[in-house]
Amino acid sequence: MLQMTLPDSLAALPIELKPPAAFEIRRATSGATRTPLVYASPHSGRHYPGDMGSSLAGLALRQSEDALVDELVAAAPELGVTLISAQFARAYMDVNREAFDLDPAMFADKLPPFAQGRSARVAAGLGAIARLVAEGQEIYDRKLTFAEALGRIDRVHTPYHAGLEQLLAEARAAHGFAILIDWHSMPAAAARTSGRENNCDLVLGDRYGSACGGVVMKIVEQELQSLGYRVSRNTPYAGGFTTEHYGRPAQGRHALQIEINRGLYLDEARLTPTPGFSKLKADLEHLTRHLAAETWDGLRTP
């Protein structure tokens, strides 16, 4: 990858001379037995295109990233688990949102009715094209155009979900069912406001039981707890668009979102790994190895 020398204000952003594809897929490596599991990392992308036109730069713009989550689960293909990772930054186009969940107030032209998002996420400034970064700062000091939104959807959102859909179809065809685990990270402050006496380390979201078979939640939860982690179900995160859209247990598609407390592995101000990174990565590899060996009795559909 060719790197450019940048002024200090932009030095924290990885700039590539050739834009990446919308996603990267890493399949099971040679010798690994392919499993029905698909891992996804939709918010770890680090590419910020020049046409974004943000008024923010550097670490201020990167605060919405699920930084290094793709690295935490990077060993998955060696264990037979396919991994898809978004390459574009969440602040540019959030693939864990419905594509046209847009905030009309952000646009210079009037959006068509189908694109006038009214979700709680849009109201919070976190639609498919976000208005705010995680720290609450405005991303733009200008109005966008609907043409820009369409370009981002065509360039990032549509191909990412076409790729993910294909991976799940392949897994279901091969095994009779597919299990999607959608990996995210949450600010340490969010874990402290989860309503628990102590911080939670990981949050498992299955849309309150509707997105995956109970055995999936149970096995993941028990294995994480056996590793010493404090696990919460659906609070404060029950799963986003991806979990809701792909979680169809009756059709043999199971989806579970996992949120990792960034305090376990990340310096949130600098977006750099802490000494806890190595342990967490090893533990998630242990989890993946355990899940890859499961028979998942009862999940197959006719």
Phi and psi in degrees as a GROMACS rama.xvg file:
@    title "Ramachandran Plot"
@    xaxis  label "Phi"
@    yaxis  label "Psi"
@TYPE xy
-81.7223  133.956  LEU-2
-111.1  147.861  GLN-3
-109.644  147.451  MET-4
-80.3864  128.02  THR-5
-121.866  156.337  LEU-6
-64.3847  159.548  PRO-7
-54.8298  -34.4467  ASP-8
-64.8339  -22.1275  SER-9
-115.091  0.19063  LEU-10
-63.0144  -24.1198  ALA-11
-78.8352  -7.90714  ALA-12
-95.8017  128.093  LEU-13
-75.1689  115.704  PRO-14
-107.223  128.718  ILE-15
-113.457  139.558  GLU-16
-70.1294  -30.0389  LEU-17
-114.561  116.239  LYS-18
-59.5806  145.57  PRO-19
-78.9114  171.389  PRO-20
-68.9002  169.127  ALA-21
-64.4719  -26.5298  ALA-22
-152.517  164.411  PHE-23
-122.232  134.44  GLU-24
-114.849  129.466  ILE-25
-120.611  112.838  ARG-26
-88.4924  172.656  ARG-27
-54.5739  133.796  ALA-28
-74.8988  163.907  THR-29
-55.7301  129.758  SER-30
95.6967  -17.4476  GLY-31
-87.3418  139.34  ALA-32
-80.4247  121.888  THR-33
-67.9123  139.832  ARG-34
-115.188  172.072  THR-35
-77.8559  5.5214  PRO-36
-88.8367  137.803  LEU-37
-126.442  124.431  VAL-38
-98.0567  142.376  TYR-39
-132.416  140.777  ALA-40
-127.058  89.7218  SER-41
-83.4507  -16.3029  PRO-42
-117.203  13.9175  HIS-43
-98.1343  3.84084  SER-44
-61.567  143.691  GLY-45
-124.246  16.8421  ARG-46
-98.5174  125.669  HIS-47
-119.028  99.14  TYR-48
-63.1929  152.168  PRO-49
-63.7579  -24.8606  GLY-50
-80.2431  2.68618  ASP-51
-64.1675  -40.2617  MET-52
65.7665  37.4114  GLY-53
-79.9627  149.945  SER-54
-84.393  -7.81712  SER-55
-99.4047  163.443  LEU-56
-153.392  170.267  ALA-57
57.3084  -144.662  GLY-58
-63.1297  -28.8683  LEU-59
-59.9123  -41.3315  ALA-60
-75.1875  -26.9431  LEU-61
-84.9125  0.87567  ARG-62
-64.9356  -17.8697  GLN-63
-85.7063  -8.70325  SER-64
-65.7943  144.112  GLU-65
-85.5173  73.9551  ASP-66
-59.0004  130.146  ALA-67
69.0936  7.77754  LEU-68
-62.5764  -37.9216  VAL-69
-61.5037  -32.71  ASP-70
-73.3601  -33.9299  GLU-71
-62.0395  -32.6953  LEU-72
-109.796  19.5257  VAL-73
-64.7864  -20.727  ALA-74
-80.001  -5.75639  ALA-75
-52.8455  -46.8895  ALA-76
-60.3241  -29.4202  PRO-77
-66.4136  -17.7667  GLU-78
-109.112  11.6146  LEU-79
92.0715  12.3177  GLY-80
-109.632  123.155  VAL-81
-72.2178  139.836  THR-82
-124.629  126.145  LEU-83
-115.512  129.8  ILE-84
-126.631  128.456  SER-85
-68.2514  142.599  ALA-86
-102.117  -27.5641  GLN-87
-85.5645  148.661  PHE-88
-65.9942  144.843  ALA-89
-56.5935  -36.6285  ARG-90
-66.6468  -22.172  ALA-91
-82.805  -49.1703  TYR-92
-154.943  119.054  MET-93
-91.1924  108.85  ASP-94
-79.0888  -5.50465  VAL-95
-97.3215  33.8517  ASN-96
-134.887  157.503  ARG-97
-63.7116  137.539  GLU-98
-55.6522  -37.607  ALA-99
-105.261  26.7056  PHE-100
-83.6185  78.0139  ASP-101
-112.305  151.862  LEU-102
-93.5415  110.135  ASP-103
-55.9595  -29.4956  PRO-104
-68.3853  -15.6424  ALA-105
-85.6238  -7.0317  MET-106
-115.322  144.266  PHE-107
-75.4351  -33.1395  ALA-108
-103.143  160.642  ASP-109
-74.8095  130.281  LYS-110
-78.3727  147.646  LEU-111
-62.8874  154.295  PRO-112
-51.8185  -38.5378  PRO-113
-68.3934  -16.7014  PHE-114
-104.172  5.44873  ALA-115
-90.0459  86.8723  GLN-116
-63.9473  138.467  GLY-117
-125.455  18.4459  ARG-118
-77.055  164.945  SER-119
-63.4277  -31.2664  ALA-120
-67.1967  -41.2461  ARG-121
-62.8133  -44.4077  VAL-122
-59.4207  -30.9419  ALA-123
-85.7914  1.56613  ALA-124
84.7195  16.84  GLY-125
-126.668  48.983  LEU-126
-77.4725  -165.741  GLY-127
-58.9603  -37.9897  ALA-128
-112.276  108.147  ILE-129
-71.9582  148.647  ALA-130
-92.1365  -29.2728  ARG-131
-123.965  150.01  LEU-132
-86.0339  174.576  VAL-133
-59.1745  -26.9082  ALA-134
-83.2595  2.56664  GLU-135
86.8225  6.99781  GLY-136
-83.1561  144.079  GLN-137
-69.0256  132.495  GLU-138
-79.2271  -32.9535  ILE-139
-122.033  148.103  TYR-140
-114.332  25.7566  ASP-141
-143.263  168.973  ARG-142
-92.4243  139.798  LYS-143
-87.5722  170.4  LEU-144
-112.825  156.102  THR-145
-63.4241  -31.0745  PHE-146
-61.8432  -37.1414  ALA-147
-63.3245  -43.436  GLU-148
-61.5154  -44.5121  ALA-149
-61.2946  -39.0307  LEU-150
-62.6476  -41.6867  GLY-151
-69.0705  -38.664  ARG-152
-63.1153  -46.0361  ILE-153
-67.4471  -33.5056  ASP-154
-82.8527  -31.2933  ARG-155
-122.714  -59.3301  VAL-156
-65.6136  -51.8183  HIS-157
-61.1915  -49.1405  THR-158
-66.6019  -34.9327  PRO-159
-60.0852  -48.1566  TYR-160
-74.1038  -28.0003  HIS-161
-63.7001  -41.4993  ALA-162
-64.7936  -44.2593  GLY-163
-65.8704  -42.4263  LEU-164
-58.8805  -41.8615  GLU-165
-65.1905  -41.0771  GLN-166
-63.3309  -41.8771  LEU-167
-68.182  -37.025  LEU-168
-64.8143  -40.2834  ALA-169
-64.0368  -43.3109  GLU-170
-64.3555  -42.6223  ALA-171
-66.6367  -39.6504  ARG-172
-63.6324  -36.0638  ALA-173
-81.1331  -32.489  ALA-174
-121.117  -9.04092  HIS-175
91.0922  -9.57422  GLY-176
-163.37  164.399  PHE-177
-135.631  144.921  ALA-178
-123.618  115.966  ILE-179
-98.9731  127.148  LEU-180
-114.629  117.569  ILE-181
-100.336  112.116  ASP-182
-94.1391  131.676  TRP-183
-139.43  171.642  HIS-184
-131.614  152.668  SER-185
-124.372  148.069  MET-186
-57.8781  146.009  PRO-187
-57.4692  -31.6584  ALA-188
-64.4042  -32.7971  ALA-189
-67.3422  -36.5951  ALA-190
-66.1231  -28.4705  ALA-191
-79.2315  -11.7274  ARG-192
-112.433  24.8619  THR-193
-84.5463  0.949364  SER-194
85.7607  3.9951  GLY-195
-95.4565  154.474  ARG-196
-62.2827  -39.5872  GLU-197
-115.556  159.716  ASN-198
-57.5837  145.981  ASN-199
-93.6969  148.755  CYS-200
-91.2196  -38.0685  ASP-201
-140.371  144.253  LEU-202
-116.301  125.271  VAL-203
-101.206  121.339  LEU-204
-116.792  120.596  GLY-205
-125.81  26.969  ASP-206
55.1654  45.0824  ARG-207
57.6624  41.7201  TYR-208
93.6251  -3.96031  GLY-209
-90.834  -16.6764  SER-210
-97.6304  -15.0039  ALA-211
-154.119  159.029  CYS-212
-62.8029  146.768  GLY-213
-57.9952  -28.1685  GLY-214
-65.9135  -31.3382  VAL-215
-66.1646  -51.2299  VAL-216
-57.9433  -45.3627  MET-217
-62.2608  -46.6342  LYS-218
-67.0038  -44.7697  ILE-219
-63.2551  -45.5656  VAL-220
-60.9079  -48.3042  GLU-221
-63.6274  -39.1462  GLN-222
-68.7866  -40.8769  GLU-223
-65.2392  -40.5076  LEU-224
-65.6364  -35.2029  GLN-225
-66.2359  -23.0942  SER-226
-86.2942  -0.13733  LEU-227
96.6331  10.0031  GLY-228
-91.072  146.925  TYR-229
-89.5259  120.278  ARG-230
-117.371  135.502  VAL-231
-116.361  146.643  SER-232
-103.507  119.967  ARG-233
63.1105  6.19735  ASN-234
-135.399  120.65  THR-235
-93.1741  8.93555  PRO-236
-128.925  122.001  TYR-237
-99.5394  -2.35295  ALA-238
116.488  143.046  GLY-239
-100.753  -155.057  GLY-240
-55.9815  -44.8463  PHE-241
-61.4955  -46.8109  THR-242
-61.8794  -45.0162  THR-243
-69.0113  -40.3381  GLU-244
-71.9963  -41.6276  HIS-245
-94.7803  -16.8618  TYR-246
-76.4528  96.9493  GLY-247
-132.571  75.3252  ARG-248
-54.8638  -36.9851  PRO-249
-65.6909  -19.7654  ALA-250
-102.33  9.35029  GLN-251
79.2128  22.0754  GLY-252
-122.826  117.363  ARG-253
-115.062  134.283  HIS-254
-131.988  132.698  ALA-255
-134.564  129.198  LEU-256
-95.8596  136.689  GLN-257
-122.209  121.275  ILE-258
-104.72  128.48  GLU-259
-104.847  130.799  ILE-260
-64.4809  118.506  ASN-261
-62.9909  -21.888  ARG-262
-62.6427  -16.596  GLY-263
-74.5606  -25.3117  LEU-264
-146.141  -7.34121  TYR-265
-131.001  138.661  LEU-266
-81.157  104.657  ASP-267
-67.6303  -25.7551  GLU-268
-75.2709  -39.3979  ALA-269
-100.619  -11.5745  ARG-270
57.817  42.0739  LEU-271
-121.071  153.475  THR-272
-69.9072  145.09  PRO-273
-97.744  174.754  THR-274
-58.194  -20.8567  PRO-275
-74.0132  -11.2859  GLY-276
-59.0663  -47.6389  PHE-277
-62.5299  -42.4649  SER-278
-64.5065  -45.6996  LYS-279
-62.3274  -43.3496  LEU-280
-60.3481  -42.8095  LYS-281
-64.5413  -39.2439  ALA-282
-67.5622  -37.9815  ASP-283
-70.657  -30.3939  LEU-284
-66.2719  -40.2589  GLU-285
-60.4033  -45.3294  HIS-286
-59.1001  -46.4041  LEU-287
-62.551  -41.1203  THR-288
-61.1351  -40.5227  ARG-289
-65.6489  -45.7158  HIS-290
-65.8505  -36.5805  LEU-291
-66.0894  -25.7098  ALA-292
-88.7257  -8.6388  ALA-293
-68.1096  149.186  GLU-294
-92.3966  -19.1985  THR-295
54.5395  49.7131  TRP-296
-55.9065  135.408  ASP-297
92.2571  -5.84689  GLY-298
-89.257  -19.0018  LEU-299
-68.8009  141.26  ARG-300
-112.903  157.419  THR-301
